[in-house]
Amino acid sequence: MQIVHVHVNVKPEFVTAFKEATIANASNSVMEAGVARFDVIQQADEPTRFILVEVYKSAEGAAAHKETPYYLRWRDAVAEMMAEPRQGIKYVNIFPEDADW
């Protein structure tokens, strides 16, 4: 499994547009065979900060996601909405060890 937390800081005037674009991307992403989970969360006390919690069944699933038309649309649409470059941090699953996502 490959788990990625994508940290995004959005310019205040783009919060609504960012949420709409990101929900469209996530709604399609969860239907991919290589995606186990795709969550979009917004920080409660700082509404311009988001984390995309992406759980892929394999590194190949993560790579395939980056080639989808809806990901490419999202990437291009939100680029100017960000207050700073997004940061993706990769994690590995340690428990449960045999999670069958």
N, C-alpha and C positions, 0 to 999 in steps of 0.2 A: 504494500500500500504506500501511496505517496500522499501526504497531507500538506497543504499549503495554506498559510494564513496571509492574505493580501491586505496590508494596511493602507488605507486611503484617507487622505485629508482633503476634503472638498471645499472649494470657495463657497462662502455662505449663500451667495446668490444662485448657486447651481445645485443646492441640496435636493430639491424636488426633481429636477431633470436627471440628476445622477441616480436617484432612487429608481425612477422610471426605466432608465436605460439598463441599470444593473438587474432589476427584476426581470426584464425581458431576456437578458442573457442567462440568468440563473434558471428561469422557467424552461428554457431550451436545454440548458446544460444537464439538468437532472434526468433528462430522457436519454442521455448518451449511455451506451453500454459500459464504458470505462469509468463512469462517474458513480461513486457510492453515495455521495452527499454533497450538497452545494448550498451553504447557508449565507445569507446576507444579514449582517448585524450592524446596528447603529449604536454608538456610544450614548448612553442616557444623559450624561451631564455635559457632553460636548457633541451636539448633533451634526457637526461637520465631519466627524471621524467615523469611519466604517471599517469593518473587517469582513472580508469574504473568506469563509471557511470552506475550502475545497478539498474533498477527499476522493482520491482516485484509486482505482483497483490496482493500478500499476503505473510505472513511469510512462509506458506507451499510451495509457489512457490520458495522462496529463498532456502529453505531446499532441495527441489527436485533438484534444479540446482546443488547443491554440490554433488549429487549422480550420475550425468551423466558421461558417459565414457570420453567425450571430456573435461569436467572440470577436472577430475582426471588426464588425460594426461597432460593438461595445467599446473596444480599445480605441478606435478612432473618434467615436462620439464623446467619450469622457476625458480625452487627453487634455483639453483646454479647461475642463472643469476642476482639475486638481490644483490645490494650493502648492503642492510639492510632488515630486515623482512618487508613485506608489511603490511599496516595498513588499515583496513576497518572501516569506520565510518558510522553508521546507522542514517538515517534521516526519518522524517515523512512528508508527503505532507500536506501543509496547504492551498495552493491555486493553482489551482482551487480546491475547496472542493470536488466537485462531478466529478472529472476527470474520464472519462471512458476509460482507457488505454486499 
